[in-house]
Amino acid sequence: MGLGVGGLVAARLARASRAIEFAGMTVVMFGGSRGLGLVMARELGAEGARLVLIARDQNELDYAEADLIERGASVSTHVCDVRDRDQVEATMGQVAREHDVIDVLINVAGVIQVGPFEHMTVADFDDAMRTHFWGPLYTVFAALPYMRRAGARRIVNIASIGGKLAVPHLLPYSASKFALVGLSEGLHAELAHDGFAVTTVCPGLMRTGSTYNAWFKGQHQREFAWFHVADSTPGLSISAIRAARQIIDACRHGDAELIITPSARAAVVLKALAPNLMARAMTLANRLLPAADESRGNDAKSGWQSVSRLVPSPLTALAERAILENNELP
């Protein structure tokens, strides 16, 4: 028992010794204009980080910049599609000219497609892979030369519990997040000798407000209803600010992995201990989800286009509040 306690103390001391302060550091975030990224930017800005937010939509970036400046943060923004390698390299070069050193790179940009596999296309999988796998790979390749200029050398990749456990009706999302988890874990091992700490983050459901900006196929209203209600339910989901603070703490200490929410951690453990049982549970869950819709299910509709008498409702009040707080309006 004494050895166990001693080992735990040693591990905590080692973690504490890796801690960095974000004040004055240049933090580059892809996907920081809304949702989880914006919440993380607020927290990092409050610590004195020099924020560089990169996203596809200028209007969203303008809102985020104004929000952060009002809070006293130092921030600049760049329009860039993370799926385009040329754009990523050009943008990263511009950032390096402005800041010289890049200390922290955070990949948050994401896309969510919800619905039965019958309605998913190769294009859906391609979009998810380009956003969740190729995009982070492009940003890492582009950032490494500038991060090696004596920066803090922290990389954070926001994956998902869907990258540890394939979730029915989220196949493009899960497949691409599995790819990101593999990339991120491999980068952690291979870049450690050069002083880098790569953190793989696998959140469960978070109340960021992003469900309205997800895309739904099949029975659109029913797909949106189950997804939005689950994302709004305390116990199943976590507030964006709590998630953001855990992620920043993991980045601060250079942790290899962070799994957010007890239910997500329990699912990972159960899959490891009883994979066949978990597979049967996922099969049962799939049977409870809405069936395919041959008449109009191939059309993709946003959450905003899929509201019904079921949602919004009092059950989704927390998620509705997050929409307003985190720049998730259409």
ZADO-1210 file (C-alpha; in nm, 4 decimals, padded with zeros to 6 digits):
<atoms>
<atom x="00.0000" y="00.0000" z="00.0000" code="MET" pos="1"/>
<atom x="00.2864" y="00.2346" z="00.0826" code="GLY" pos="2"/>
<atom x="00.4345" y="00.1817" z="-00.2623" code="LEU" pos="3"/>
<atom x="00.0996" y="00.2616" z="-00.4204" code="GLY" pos="4"/>
<atom x="00.0618" y="00.5841" z="-00.2265" code="VAL" pos="5"/>
<atom x="00.4195" y="00.6776" z="-00.3036" code="GLY" pos="6"/>
<atom x="00.3641" y="00.6141" z="-00.6719" code="GLY" pos="7"/>
<atom x="00.0513" y="00.8284" z="-00.6703" code="LEU" pos="8"/>
<atom x="00.2331" y="01.1136" z="-00.4990" code="VAL" pos="9"/>
<atom x="00.5224" y="01.0870" z="-00.7436" code="ALA" pos="10"/>
<atom x="00.2832" y="01.0946" z="-01.0393" code="ALA" pos="11"/>
<atom x="00.1109" y="01.4054" z="-00.9053" code="ARG" pos="12"/>
<atom x="00.4414" y="01.5798" z="-00.8458" code="LEU" pos="13"/>
<atom x="00.5577" y="01.4920" z="-01.1966" code="ALA" pos="14"/>
<atom x="00.2337" y="01.6294" z="-01.3412" code="ARG" pos="15"/>
<atom x="00.2679" y="01.9495" z="-01.1409" code="ALA" pos="16"/>
<atom x="00.6236" y="01.9951" z="-01.2673" code="SER" pos="17"/>
<atom x="00.4962" y="01.9990" z="-01.6274" code="ARG" pos="18"/>
<atom x="00.2531" y="02.2841" z="-01.5658" code="ALA" pos="19"/>
<atom x="00.2735" y="02.5955" z="-01.7825" code="ILE" pos="20"/>
<atom x="00.1174" y="02.9397" z="-01.7535" code="GLU" pos="21"/>
<atom x="-00.0741" y="03.0696" z="-02.0546" code="PHE" pos="22"/>
<atom x="-00.0112" y="03.4393" z="-01.9859" code="ALA" pos="23"/>
<atom x="00.1729" y="03.5882" z="-02.2827" code="GLY" pos="24"/>
<atom x="00.1611" y="03.2666" z="-02.4841" code="MET" pos="25"/>
<atom x="00.0320" y="03.2508" z="-02.8402" code="THR" pos="26"/>
<atom x="-00.2571" y="03.0048" z="-02.8590" code="VAL" pos="27"/>
<atom x="-00.3789" y="02.9160" z="-03.2092" code="VAL" pos="28"/>
<atom x="-00.7241" y="02.7611" z="-03.2209" code="MET" pos="29"/>
<atom x="-00.8931" y="02.6178" z="-03.5285" code="PHE" pos="30"/>
<atom x="-01.2689" y="02.6305" z="-03.4728" code="GLY" pos="31"/>
<atom x="-01.2641" y="02.8923" z="-03.1976" code="GLY" pos="32"/>
<atom x="-01.5428" y="03.1190" z="-03.3199" code="SER" pos="33"/>
<atom x="-01.8327" y="02.9436" z="-03.1461" code="ARG" pos="34"/>
<atom x="-01.9319" y="02.6578" z="-02.9175" code="GLY" pos="35"/>
<atom x="-01.6643" y="02.4846" z="-02.7125" code="LEU" pos="36"/>
<atom x="-01.3860" y="02.6698" z="-02.8916" code="GLY" pos="37"/>
<atom x="-01.5248" y="03.0099" z="-02.7970" code="LEU" pos="38"/>
<atom x="-01.5733" y="02.9029" z="-02.4348" code="VAL" pos="39"/>
<atom x="-01.2125" y="02.7822" z="-02.4212" code="MET" pos="40"/>
<atom x="-01.0945" y="03.1074" z="-02.5782" code="ALA" pos="41"/>
<atom x="-01.2708" y="03.3064" z="-02.3055" code="ARG" pos="42"/>
<atom x="-01.0974" y="03.1032" z="-02.0358" code="GLU" pos="43"/>
<atom x="-00.7549" y="03.1281" z="-02.2008" code="LEU" pos="44"/>
<atom x="-00.8025" y="03.4989" z="-02.2678" code="GLY" pos="45"/>
<atom x="-00.8791" y="03.5551" z="-01.9014" code="ALA" pos="46"/>
<atom x="-00.5405" y="03.3963" z="-01.8227" code="GLU" pos="47"/>
<atom x="-00.3625" y="03.6419" z="-02.0515" code="GLY" pos="48"/>
<atom x="-00.3035" y="03.4249" z="-02.3575" code="ALA" pos="49"/>
<atom x="-00.2618" y="03.5888" z="-02.6984" code="ARG" pos="50"/>
<atom x="-00.5469" y="03.4275" z="-02.8888" code="LEU" pos="51"/>
<atom x="-00.5494" y="03.3513" z="-03.2603" code="VAL" pos="52"/>
<atom x="-00.8904" y="03.2224" z="-03.3696" code="LEU" pos="53"/>
<atom x="-00.9269" y="03.0546" z="-03.7084" code="ILE" pos="54"/>
<atom x="-01.2574" y="02.9524" z="-03.8665" code="ALA" pos="55"/>
<atom x="-01.4427" y="02.9518" z="-04.1985" code="ARG" pos="56"/>
<atom x="-01.7037" y="03.2187" z="-04.1272" code="ASP" pos="57"/>
<atom x="-01.6015" y="03.5851" z="-04.1016" code="GLN" pos="58"/>
<atom x="-01.9246" y="03.6888" z="-03.9270" code="ASN" pos="59"/>
<atom x="-01.8770" y="03.4274" z="-03.6559" code="GLU" pos="60"/>
<atom x="-01.5157" y="03.5371" z="-03.6116" code="LEU" pos="61"/>
<atom x="-01.6225" y="03.9021" z="-03.5836" code="ASP" pos="62"/>
<atom x="-01.8709" y="03.8127" z="-03.3100" code="TYR" pos="63"/>
<atom x="-01.6136" y="03.6067" z="-03.1218" code="ALA" pos="64"/>
<atom x="-01.3507" y="03.8785" z="-03.1505" code="GLU" pos="65"/>
<atom x="-01.5879" y="04.1442" z="-03.0173" code="ALA" pos="66"/>
<atom x="-01.6953" y="03.9143" z="-02.7342" code="ASP" pos="67"/>
<atom x="-01.3357" y="03.8462" z="-02.6309" code="LEU" pos="68"/>
<atom x="-01.2150" y="04.2062" z="-02.6623" code="ILE" pos="69"/>
<atom x="-01.5036" y="04.3156" z="-02.4407" code="GLU" pos="70"/>
<atom x="-01.3708" y="04.0706" z="-02.1822" code="ARG" pos="71"/>
<atom x="-01.0216" y="04.2212" z="-02.2061" code="GLY" pos="72"/>
<atom x="-00.8588" y="03.9471" z="-02.4131" code="ALA" pos="73"/>
<atom x="-00.5882" y="03.9888" z="-02.6757" code="SER" pos="74"/>
<atom x="-00.7217" y="03.8320" z="-02.9946" code="VAL" pos="75"/>
<atom x="-00.6748" y="03.8216" z="-03.3706" code="SER" pos="76"/>
<atom x="-00.8735" y="03.6226" z="-03.6253" code="THR" pos="77"/>
<atom x="-00.8178" y="03.4590" z="-03.9636" code="HIS" pos="78"/>
<atom x="-01.0601" y="03.3077" z="-04.2125" code="VAL" pos="79"/>
<atom x="-00.9448" y="02.9615" z="-04.3213" code="CYS" pos="80"/>
<atom x="-01.1014" y="02.6285" z="-04.4158" code="ASP" pos="81"/>
<atom x="-00.9172" y="02.3652" z="-04.2137" code="VAL" pos="82"/>
<atom x="-01.0018" y="02.1093" z="-04.4834" code="ARG" pos="83"/>
<atom x="-00.7817" y="02.2944" z="-04.7359" code="ASP" pos="84"/>
<atom x="-00.4106" y="02.2286" z="-04.6801" code="ARG" pos="85"/>
<atom x="-00.2965" y="02.5282" z="-04.8852" code="ASP" pos="86"/>
<atom x="-00.5173" y="02.7613" z="-04.6828" code="GLN" pos="87"/>
<atom x="-00.3929" y="02.6109" z="-04.3560" code="VAL" pos="88"/>
<atom x="-00.0268" y="02.6518" z="-04.4498" code="GLU" pos="89"/>
<atom x="-00.0766" y="03.0075" z="-04.5717" code="ALA" pos="90"/>
<atom x="-00.2696" y="03.1046" z="-04.2596" code="THR" pos="91"/>
<atom x="-00.0163" y="02.9477" z="-04.0259" code="MET" pos="92"/>
<atom x="00.2632" y="03.1320" z="-04.2022" code="GLY" pos="93"/>
<atom x="00.0779" y="03.4598" z="-04.1556" code="GLN" pos="94"/>
<atom x="00.0225" y="03.3836" z="-03.7868" code="VAL" pos="95"/>
<atom x="00.3931" y="03.3061" z="-03.7434" code="ALA" pos="96"/>
<atom x="00.4901" y="03.6371" z="-03.9069" code="ARG" pos="97"/>
<atom x="00.2633" y="03.8192" z="-03.6631" code="GLU" pos="98"/>
<atom x="00.3648" y="03.6287" z="-03.3470" code="HIS" pos="99"/>
<atom x="00.6971" y="03.4592" z="-03.4320" code="ASP" pos="100"/>
<atom x="00.6437" y="03.1684" z="-03.1919" code="VAL" pos="101"/>
<atom x="00.3339" y="02.9475" z="-03.1669" code="ILE" pos="102"/>
<atom x="00.3095" y="02.8019" z="-02.8183" code="ASP" pos="103"/>
<atom x="-00.0186" y="02.6090" z="-02.8211" code="VAL" pos="104"/>
<atom x="-00.2204" y="02.4584" z="-03.1079" code="LEU" pos="105"/>
<atom x="-00.5796" y="02.3533" z="-03.0396" code="ILE" pos="106"/>
<atom x="-00.7932" y="02.1700" z="-03.2979" code="ASN" pos="107"/>
<atom x="-01.1631" y="02.2125" z="-03.2196" code="VAL" pos="108"/>
<atom x="-01.3244" y="02.2485" z="-03.5629" code="ALA" pos="109"/>
<atom x="-01.5934" y="01.9897" z="-03.6197" code="GLY" pos="110"/>
<atom x="-01.8966" y="01.8799" z="-03.8173" code="VAL" pos="111"/>
<atom x="-02.1745" y="01.6471" z="-03.6999" code="ILE" pos="112"/>
<atom x="-02.3975" y="01.4359" z="-03.9247" code="GLN" pos="113"/>
<atom x="-02.6746" y="01.2428" z="-03.7508" code="VAL" pos="114"/>
<atom x="-02.8949" y="00.9730" z="-03.9022" code="GLY" pos="115"/>
<atom x="-02.9141" y="00.6093" z="-04.0164" code="PRO" pos="116"/>
<atom x="-02.6267" y="00.4649" z="-04.2180" code="PHE" pos="117"/>
<atom x="-02.8735" y="00.3986" z="-04.5018" code="GLU" pos="118"/>
<atom x="-02.8882" y="00.7723" z="-04.5668" code="HIS" pos="119"/>
<atom x="-02.5185" y="00.8491" z="-04.5335" code="MET" pos="120"/>
<atom x="-02.3056" y="00.8921" z="-04.8452" code="THR" pos="121"/>
<atom x="-01.9366" y="00.8772" z="-04.9235" code="VAL" pos="122"/>
<atom x="-01.9484" y="01.2580" z="-04.9309" code="ALA" pos="123"/>
<atom x="-02.0658" y="01.2629" z="-04.5676" code="ASP" pos="124"/>
<atom x="-01.7728" y="01.0460" z="-04.4610" code="PHE" pos="125"/>
<atom x="-01.5339" y="01.2501" z="-04.6747" code="ASP" pos="126"/>
<atom x="-01.6470" y="01.5764" z="-04.5148" code="ASP" pos="127"/>
<atom x="-01.6087" y="01.4315" z="-04.1660" code="ALA" pos="128"/>
<atom x="-01.2631" y="01.2899" z="-04.2410" code="MET" pos="129"/>
<atom x="-01.1440" y="01.6130" z="-04.4008" code="ARG" pos="130"/>
<atom x="-01.2617" y="01.8105" z="-04.0978" code="THR" pos="131"/>
<atom x="-01.1661" y="01.5793" z="-03.8112" code="HIS" pos="132"/>
<atom x="-00.8600" y="01.3945" z="-03.9459" code="PHE" pos="133"/>
<atom x="-00.7004" y="01.5674" z="-04.2424" code="TRP" pos="134"/>
<atom x="-00.7629" y="01.9133" z="-04.0966" code="GLY" pos="135"/>
<atom x="-00.5761" y="01.8486" z="-03.7690" code="PRO" pos="136"/>
<atom x="-00.3007" y="01.6707" z="-03.9626" code="LEU" pos="137"/>
<atom x="-00.2618" y="01.9775" z="-04.1856" code="TYR" pos="138"/>
<atom x="-00.2515" y="02.2141" z="-03.8879" code="THR" pos="139"/>
<atom x="00.0098" y="02.0048" z="-03.7053" code="VAL" pos="140"/>
<atom x="00.2360" y="01.9848" z="-04.0116" code="PHE" pos="141"/>
<atom x="00.1991" y="02.3595" z="-04.0669" code="ALA" pos="142"/>
<atom x="00.2511" y="02.4589" z="-03.7023" code="ALA" pos="143"/>
<atom x="00.5441" y="02.2363" z="-03.6017" code="LEU" pos="144"/>
<atom x="00.8236" y="02.4511" z="-03.7525" code="PRO" pos="145"/>
<atom x="00.7005" y="02.7565" z="-03.5632" code="TYR" pos="146"/>
<atom x="00.6304" y="02.5663" z="-03.2419" code="MET" pos="147"/>
<atom x="00.9894" y="02.4422" z="-03.2401" code="ARG" pos="148"/>
<atom x="01.1117" y="02.8009" z="-03.1984" code="ARG" pos="149"/>
<atom x="01.1150" y="02.7490" z="-02.8193" code="ALA" pos="150"/>
<atom x="00.7379" y="02.7584" z="-02.7798" code="GLY" pos="151"/>
<atom x="00.5510" y="02.5777" z="-02.5030" code="ALA" pos="152"/>
<atom x="00.4888" y="02.2938" z="-02.7518" code="ARG" pos="153"/>
<atom x="00.1394" y="02.1976" z="-02.6479" code="ARG" pos="154"/>
<atom x="-00.1066" y="02.0422" z="-02.8959" code="ILE" pos="155"/>
<atom x="-00.4680" y="01.9641" z="-02.8064" code="VAL" pos="156"/>
<atom x="-00.6928" y="01.7619" z="-03.0369" code="ASN" pos="157"/>
<atom x="-01.0623" y="01.7599" z="-02.9492" code="ILE" pos="158"/>
<atom x="-01.1826" y="01.4134" z="-03.0472" code="ALA" pos="159"/>
<atom x="-01.4912" y="01.2547" z="-02.8878" code="SER" pos="160"/>
<atom x="-01.6183" y="00.9586" z="-02.6931" code="ILE" pos="161"/>
<atom x="-01.7392" y="00.8710" z="-03.0440" code="GLY" pos="162"/>
<atom x="-01.3711" y="00.8153" z="-03.1242" code="GLY" pos="163"/>
<atom x="-01.3526" y="00.5445" z="-02.8573" code="LYS" pos="164"/>
<atom x="-01.6938" y="00.3858" z="-02.9062" code="LEU" pos="165"/>
<atom x="-01.8864" y="00.3821" z="-03.2347" code="ALA" pos="166"/>
<atom x="-02.2236" y="00.5453" z="-03.1684" code="VAL" pos="167"/>
<atom x="-02.5228" y="00.4436" z="-03.3862" code="PRO" pos="168"/>
<atom x="-02.6548" y="00.7128" z="-03.6214" code="HIS" pos="169"/>
<atom x="-02.3217" y="00.8981" z="-03.5956" code="LEU" pos="170"/>
<atom x="-02.1057" y="00.6832" z="-03.8225" code="LEU" pos="171"/>
<atom x="-01.9244" y="00.9520" z="-04.0264" code="PRO" pos="172"/>
<atom x="-01.8555" y="01.1413" z="-03.7049" code="TYR" pos="173"/>
<atom x="-01.7381" y="00.8338" z="-03.5128" code="SER" pos="174"/>
<atom x="-01.5203" y="00.6969" z="-03.7920" code="ALA" pos="175"/>
<atom x="-01.3397" y="01.0279" z="-03.8350" code="SER" pos="176"/>
<atom x="-01.2982" y="01.0761" z="-03.4598" code="LYS" pos="177"/>
<atom x="-01.1502" y="00.7259" z="-03.4310" code="PHE" pos="178"/>
<atom x="-00.8955" y="00.8364" z="-03.6925" code="ALA" pos="179"/>
<atom x="-00.8201" y="01.1528" z="-03.4958" code="LEU" pos="180"/>
<atom x="-00.7706" y="00.9576" z="-03.1717" code="VAL" pos="181"/>
<atom x="-00.5186" y="00.7314" z="-03.3451" code="GLY" pos="182"/>
<atom x="-00.3349" y="01.0270" z="-03.4975" code="LEU" pos="183"/>
<atom x="-00.3299" y="01.2189" z="-03.1717" code="SER" pos="184"/>
<atom x="-00.2081" y="00.9258" z="-02.9608" code="GLU" pos="185"/>
<atom x="00.0656" y="00.8540" z="-03.2142" code="GLY" pos="186"/>
<atom x="00.1753" y="01.2181" z="-03.2178" code="LEU" pos="187"/>
<atom x="00.1985" y="01.2138" z="-02.8376" code="HIS" pos="188"/>
<atom x="00.4429" y="00.9240" z="-02.8527" code="ALA" pos="189"/>
<atom x="00.6512" y="01.0455" z="-03.1465" code="GLU" pos="190"/>
<atom x="00.6817" y="01.4149" z="-03.0573" code="LEU" pos="191"/>
<atom x="00.7565" y="01.3680" z="-02.6877" code="ALA" pos="192"/>
<atom x="01.1314" y="01.3428" z="-02.7506" code="HIS" pos="193"/>
<atom x="01.1197" y="01.6954" z="-02.8950" code="ASP" pos="194"/>
<atom x="00.9504" y="01.8429" z="-02.5895" code="GLY" pos="195"/>
<atom x="00.5918" y="01.8315" z="-02.7188" code="PHE" pos="196"/>
<atom x="00.2906" y="01.7258" z="-02.5157" code="ALA" pos="197"/>
<atom x="-00.0072" y="01.6182" z="-02.7293" code="VAL" pos="198"/>
<atom x="-00.3378" y="01.5839" z="-02.5462" code="THR" pos="199"/>
<atom x="-00.6218" y="01.3742" z="-02.6886" code="THR" pos="200"/>
<atom x="-00.9577" y="01.4939" z="-02.5544" code="VAL" pos="201"/>
<atom x="-01.2596" y="01.2636" z="-02.5762" code="CYS" pos="202"/>
<atom x="-01.5660" y="01.4436" z="-02.4429" code="PRO" pos="203"/>
<atom x="-01.9057" y="01.2905" z="-02.3984" code="GLY" pos="204"/>
<atom x="-02.2100" y="01.5083" z="-02.4566" code="LEU" pos="205"/>
<atom x="-02.1531" y="01.8793" z="-02.3917" code="MET" pos="206"/>
<atom x="-02.4033" y="02.1633" z="-02.3712" code="ARG" pos="207"/>
<atom x="-02.2358" y="02.3931" z="-02.6226" code="THR" pos="208"/>
<atom x="-02.5447" y="02.4766" z="-02.8297" code="GLY" pos="209"/>
<atom x="-02.3949" y="02.3042" z="-03.1345" code="SER" pos="210"/>
<atom x="-02.6811" y="02.0589" z="-03.1900" code="THR" pos="211"/>
<atom x="-02.8747" y="02.3205" z="-03.3844" code="TYR" pos="212"/>
<atom x="-02.5832" y="02.3462" z="-03.6271" code="ASN" pos="213"/>
<atom x="-02.5532" y="01.9686" z="-03.6730" code="ALA" pos="214"/>
<atom x="-02.6932" y="01.8045" z="-03.9862" code="TRP" pos="215"/>
<atom x="-02.9680" y="01.5423" z="-03.9757" code="PHE" pos="216"/>
<atom x="-03.0843" y="01.2762" z="-04.2190" code="LYS" pos="217"/>
<atom x="-03.3672" y="01.0231" z="-04.2102" code="GLY" pos="218"/>
<atom x="-03.6610" y="01.1296" z="-03.9926" code="GLN" pos="219"/>
<atom x="-03.5177" y="01.4751" z="-03.9365" code="HIS" pos="220"/>
<atom x="-03.7371" y="01.5945" z="-03.6517" code="GLN" pos="221"/>
<atom x="-03.7110" y="01.2705" z="-03.4540" code="ARG" pos="222"/>
<atom x="-03.3338" y="01.2483" z="-03.5086" code="GLU" pos="223"/>
<atom x="-03.2899" y="01.6057" z="-03.3908" code="PHE" pos="224"/>
<atom x="-03.5211" y="01.5484" z="-03.0935" code="ALA" pos="225"/>
<atom x="-03.3303" y="01.2513" z="-02.9448" code="TRP" pos="226"/>
<atom x="-02.9927" y="01.4099" z="-03.0082" code="PHE" pos="227"/>
<atom x="-03.0877" y="01.7506" z="-02.8691" code="HIS" pos="228"/>
<atom x="-03.2637" y="01.6134" z="-02.5594" code="VAL" pos="229"/>
<atom x="-02.9691" y="01.3839" z="-02.4784" code="ALA" pos="230"/>
<atom x="-02.7290" y="01.6737" z="-02.5243" code="ASP" pos="231"/>
<atom x="-02.9385" y="01.8851" z="-02.2862" code="SER" pos="232"/>
<atom x="-02.9778" y="01.6370" z="-02.0012" code="THR" pos="233"/>
<atom x="-02.7709" y="01.6896" z="-01.6846" code="PRO" pos="234"/>
<atom x="-02.5951" y="01.3685" z="-01.5922" code="GLY" pos="235"/>
<atom x="-02.5658" y="01.2690" z="-01.9564" code="LEU" pos="236"/>
<atom x="-02.4077" y="01.5986" z="-02.0618" code="SER" pos="237"/>
<atom x="-02.1755" y="01.8570" z="-01.9112" code="ILE" pos="238"/>
<atom x="-02.1770" y="02.2352" z="-01.9370" code="SER" pos="239"/>
<atom x="-01.9385" y="02.3805" z="-02.1927" code="ALA" pos="240"/>
<atom x="-01.7534" y="02.5873" z="-01.9344" code="ILE" pos="241"/>
<atom x="-01.6839" y="02.2868" z="-01.7100" code="ARG" pos="242"/>
<atom x="-01.5587" y="02.0919" z="-02.0103" code="ALA" pos="243"/>
<atom x="-01.3427" y="02.3851" z="-02.1253" code="ALA" pos="244"/>
<atom x="-01.1780" y="02.4190" z="-01.7855" code="ARG" pos="245"/>
<atom x="-01.0948" y="02.0482" z="-01.7732" code="GLN" pos="246"/>
<atom x="-00.9434" y="02.0646" z="-02.1229" code="ILE" pos="247"/>
<atom x="-00.7331" y="02.3694" z="-02.0378" code="ILE" pos="248"/>
<atom x="-00.6103" y="02.2008" z="-01.7204" code="ASP" pos="249"/>
<atom x="-00.5095" y="01.8916" z="-01.9195" code="ALA" pos="250"/>
<atom x="-00.3275" y="02.1123" z="-02.1706" code="CYS" pos="251"/>
<atom x="-00.1572" y="02.3053" z="-01.8917" code="ARG" pos="252"/>
<atom x="-00.0099" y="01.9839" z="-01.7504" code="HIS" pos="253"/>
<atom x="00.0584" y="01.8107" z="-02.0814" code="GLY" pos="254"/>
<atom x="-00.1708" y="01.5156" z="-02.0081" code="ASP" pos="255"/>
<atom x="-00.1833" y="01.2460" z="-02.2744" code="ALA" pos="256"/>
<atom x="-00.5596" y="01.1930" z="-02.2596" code="GLU" pos="257"/>
<atom x="-00.8718" y="01.3417" z="-02.1098" code="LEU" pos="258"/>
<atom x="-01.2116" y="01.1706" z="-02.1160" code="ILE" pos="259"/>
<atom x="-01.4896" y="01.4028" z="-02.0046" code="ILE" pos="260"/>
<atom x="-01.8055" y="01.2990" z="-01.8127" code="THR" pos="261"/>
<atom x="-01.8427" y="00.9949" z="-01.5867" code="PRO" pos="262"/>
<atom x="-02.0757" y="00.8241" z="-01.8338" code="SER" pos="263"/>
<atom x="-01.8156" y="00.8526" z="-02.1099" code="ALA" pos="264"/>
<atom x="-01.5425" y="00.7104" z="-01.8850" code="ARG" pos="265"/>
<atom x="-01.7732" y="00.4262" z="-01.7790" code="ALA" pos="266"/>
<atom x="-01.8486" y="00.3435" z="-02.1432" code="ALA" pos="267"/>
<atom x="-01.4772" y="00.3252" z="-02.2289" code="VAL" pos="268"/>
<atom x="-01.4098" y="00.0947" z="-01.9330" code="VAL" pos="269"/>
<atom x="-01.7069" y="-00.1286" z="-02.0139" code="LEU" pos="270"/>
<atom x="-01.6000" y="-00.1615" z="-02.3761" code="LYS" pos="271"/>
<atom x="-01.2476" y="-00.2606" z="-02.2662" code="ALA" pos="272"/>
<atom x="-01.3716" y="-00.5158" z="-02.0132" code="LEU" pos="273"/>
<atom x="-01.6720" y="-00.6527" z="-02.2006" code="ALA" pos="274"/>
<atom x="-01.6556" y="-00.5604" z="-02.5709" code="PRO" pos="275"/>
<atom x="-01.9251" y="-00.8074" z="-02.6765" code="ASN" pos="276"/>
<atom x="-02.1642" y="-00.6779" z="-02.4111" code="LEU" pos="277"/>
<atom x="-02.1031" y="-00.3228" z="-02.5266" code="MET" pos="278"/>
<atom x="-02.1608" y="-00.4276" z="-02.8880" code="ALA" pos="279"/>
<atom x="-02.4981" y="-00.5768" z="-02.7923" code="ARG" pos="280"/>
<atom x="-02.5866" y="-00.2590" z="-02.6017" code="ALA" pos="281"/>
<atom x="-02.5093" y="-00.0474" z="-02.9094" code="MET" pos="282"/>
<atom x="-02.7198" y="-00.2815" z="-03.1237" code="THR" pos="283"/>
<atom x="-03.0114" y="-00.2369" z="-02.8843" code="LEU" pos="284"/>
<atom x="-02.9627" y="00.1399" z="-02.8828" code="ALA" pos="285"/>
<atom x="-02.9756" y="00.1418" z="-03.2620" code="ASN" pos="286"/>
<atom x="-03.3116" y="-00.0400" z="-03.2576" code="ARG" pos="287"/>
<atom x="-03.4539" y="00.2320" z="-03.0340" code="LEU" pos="288"/>
<atom x="-03.3461" y="00.5126" z="-03.2673" code="LEU" pos="289"/>
<atom x="-03.5647" y="00.6373" z="-03.5561" code="PRO" pos="290"/>
<atom x="-03.5814" y="00.4190" z="-03.8631" code="ALA" pos="291"/>
<atom x="-03.4749" y="00.5302" z="-04.2100" code="ALA" pos="292"/>
<atom x="-03.7111" y="00.7429" z="-04.4167" code="ASP" pos="293"/>
<atom x="-03.7082" y="00.6376" z="-04.7816" code="GLU" pos="294"/>
<atom x="-03.9181" y="00.9324" z="-04.8980" code="SER" pos="295"/>
<atom x="-03.6992" y="01.2225" z="-04.7861" code="ARG" pos="296"/>
<atom x="-03.4307" y="01.0844" z="-04.5597" code="GLY" pos="297"/>
<atom x="-03.1407" y="01.1471" z="-04.7972" code="ASN" pos="298"/>
<atom x="-03.1825" y="01.5230" z="-04.7628" code="ASP" pos="299"/>
<atom x="-02.9649" y="01.6818" z="-04.4951" code="ALA" pos="300"/>
<atom x="-03.1320" y="01.9397" z="-04.2718" code="LYS" pos="301"/>
<atom x="-02.9835" y="02.1431" z="-03.9917" code="SER" pos="302"/>
<atom x="-03.1166" y="02.1392" z="-03.6382" code="GLY" pos="303"/>
<atom x="-03.2735" y="02.4766" z="-03.7085" code="TRP" pos="304"/>
<atom x="-03.4729" y="02.3122" z="-03.9894" code="GLN" pos="305"/>
<atom x="-03.5729" y="02.0151" z="-03.7724" code="SER" pos="306"/>
<atom x="-03.7502" y="02.1708" z="-03.4757" code="VAL" pos="307"/>
<atom x="-04.0900" y="02.0261" z="-03.3843" code="SER" pos="308"/>
<atom x="-04.3475" y="02.0195" z="-03.1078" code="ARG" pos="309"/>
<atom x="-04.1072" y="01.7936" z="-02.9167" code="LEU" pos="310"/>
<atom x="-03.8123" y="02.0341" z="-02.9157" code="VAL" pos="311"/>
<atom x="-03.7370" y="02.2933" z="-02.8064" code="PRO" pos="312"/>
<atom x="-03.9084" y="02.2220" z="-02.4763" code="SER" pos="313"/>
<atom x="-03.8458" y="02.2633" z="-02.1009" code="PRO" pos="314"/>
<atom x="-03.6286" y="01.9503" z="-02.1270" code="LEU" pos="315"/>
<atom x="-03.3832" y="02.1398" z="-02.3469" code="THR" pos="316"/>
<atom x="-03.3700" y="02.4692" z="-02.1572" code="ALA" pos="317"/>
<atom x="-03.0007" y="02.4351" z="-02.0708" code="LEU" pos="318"/>
<atom x="-02.9054" y="02.3763" z="-02.4334" code="ALA" pos="319"/>
<atom x="-03.1172" y="02.6692" z="-02.5506" code="GLU" pos="320"/>
<atom x="-02.9278" y="02.8962" z="-02.3112" code="ARG" pos="321"/>
<atom x="-02.5962" y="02.7681" z="-02.4466" code="ALA" pos="322"/>
<atom x="-02.6973" y="02.8664" z="-02.8006" code="ILE" pos="323"/>
<atom x="-02.7186" y="03.2307" z="-02.7003" code="LEU" pos="324"/>
<atom x="-02.4082" y="03.2244" z="-02.4828" code="GLU" pos="325"/>
<atom x="-02.1772" y="03.0498" z="-02.7305" code="ASN" pos="326"/>
<atom x="-02.2489" y="03.2102" z="-03.0690" code="ASN" pos="327"/>
<atom x="-02.4445" y="02.9143" z="-03.2074" code="GLU" pos="328"/>
<atom x="-02.7233" y="03.1204" z="-03.3625" code="LEU" pos="329"/>
<atom x="-02.7764" y="03.0660" z="-03.7371" code="PRO" pos="330"/>
</atoms>
